């Protein structure tokens, strides 16, 4: 018997309507359709974004559940809010500017049903600038629990927009917390520290758009401050030692102050491995 699952995504005013349209189309055209799609409007949207959402609601009816609020609160708050409307045991994440390959949900849900011990299941991603038909590279993530824990001490071991997770396990860990740019990484660390089980399929089941100044969003003093707080919290949770904390800071934070052109080159060569 197939398990039921929901898709959870949030949208805010700066999203591109054409990107959102392609993302929602990729969800609607899956070989295994979710029981519901929870779309959180994280603040007031533009007329063009609302028009895209209304078109899908009109076409797919009860499959789409649009919820939200007037003030933009950020990704973590939006996803926590959306979880209140999820009626299924499994939740699949999706971003409003990425594209799920047609077999994504079928592959992941079949794996989860065959491996009930797994609490969070991710995949690799194919990265593209603007044309999803021209993949630049794949962002690989470790497959098994031991390697995922090892990688998590220094960098995010999961591609957030690819994960399927058990709703009750995420709630048990406290859900998403306020950690700008690190909402998912922070959640994975807490779940791993509690002994929950992770796995990554070694397939590119989501195509991720990187041509929207992704490196620029991870650059500068402000981002460095968020990064420092994240690793400090990892030490506070007991996930990493004080030595590992300072190692992460020494290796990662200076990169954020480099010129964007150099950081972009390093990101392509080193950071995405």
Number of C-alpha atoms within 10 A of each C-alpha: 4 8 13 15 24 24 22 24 22 25 25 21 17 9 15 15 20 13 18 20 19 16 19 23 14 17 21 19 13 16 14 17 19 21 17 20 24 25 24 24 24 25 18 16 17 14 11 14 22 14 14 15 21 15 12 16 15 10 11 11 11 11 17 20 16 16 15 17 13 10 11 17 13 18 24 21 19 25 22 17 18 22 20 9 18 20 15 18 14 22 26 25 19 23 21 21 22 24 28 26 16 18 15 21 24 15 15 21 21 13 15 21 13 10 10 10 11 18 21 25 24 29 27 25 26 22 22 19 15 14 12 15 9 11 16 14 12 17 19 20 24 22 19 13 17 12 13 22 19 12 15 20 20 17 15 18 24 27 21 19 25 29 22 26 22 19 21 15 16 21 13 10 17 13 22 22 16 13 20 16 17 20 20 21 21 23 19 26 24 21 22 19 16 12 10 18 17 25 24 23 19 14 17 20 22 26 24 26 22 16 12 11 12 11 17 15 11 20 19 17 13 11 18 19 11 16 22 17 15 20 24 18 18 23 18 13 14 13 20 21 14 15 9 16 21 16 13 19 17 11 10 17 18 12 19 19 15 13 12 17 11 10 20 19 12 13 14 14 10 10 13 13 10
